[in-house]
Amino acid sequence: MLFVWRNMSVILTLLMFVCEALSFGIPAESNVTNTVLPFQTGLLGLNEDGRTNCNSGGEAGICYDPFNCLKVSGLFGNDCPGGQGVCCLFYRQCGQRSSQEVSYFQRLDEAAATGSRCNYKVMKRSPRYCAMRVNLEELELPRDCQTSINIEGFYKENFIGTLRFPERDLADVICSTETGKEYTFDIHNVDEVLLNVESSGDDSGRWKIKVTQVHCREVDAASERSGNIPAVWSTKLRSSPITPKPTAYSRCGEIGPSGKKRFNLRKNINNITDEESKHFIENIEEGNHSHNNAEFAD
């Protein structure tokens, strides 16, 4: 009788554990150092989710359980090998944010409103990430630097500095002539990075910028990448909004072409606002309850 009672106690304990685990929300943008219990197609898996890098059609992503990919407002890419779920891709627009290891900041078309100034916030995943890499994959900006991009760093909401590009005589803005370049910079003392787009014209242009958070153990390898250009933080005051008729065109290098290059950008993007994304990014203990209307990616 005692043996039966002990067995029943063990079974009840296990059932309570499973029910309690299933009742909690899946952490939406979990730290790479945390172990999560993902919802694996109806089964509770004790594996770690969101850790493995992947590639889908040339785009970088992270392997997530499909359910969890939707929870973090990602798009489905290819299947990951070994039953690791799908290659989850992260595309963001002005006014949005992310703490994912790899994300894409882009403006798809001229219909997307940006105003004279907009920004994309990248939140540092954990202290184990020491650098950030910005790859300017696509830039189609108006001539004469009417639209420019600058990058600012913050620590505990305090302004640290503006990213400076040494090859351009202390200039801290990016224009069309920078297409294809890749910049890497230190984030030891930074916990948030803002990519700001400033425009003096009616059309701010189009862009696609890949942002990668680099783990501390990979910093040396990242600095040796072919084509990589180091950038540094300048402690100058924050930049003021761009003037209607900018005159310092030389800051941006030569005036770039204004051709009608057609971008190969995805049409589907997460329609989430800053307020909707705020809670599931900043509080990893809560699931993301924001709406995601993105279709499955190829």
Summary of the structure (lengths in Angstrom):
residues: 298
radius of gyration: 21.7
end to end distance: 58.6
largest distance: 89.9
contacts: 889
relative contact order: 0.18
helix: 20%
strand: 33%
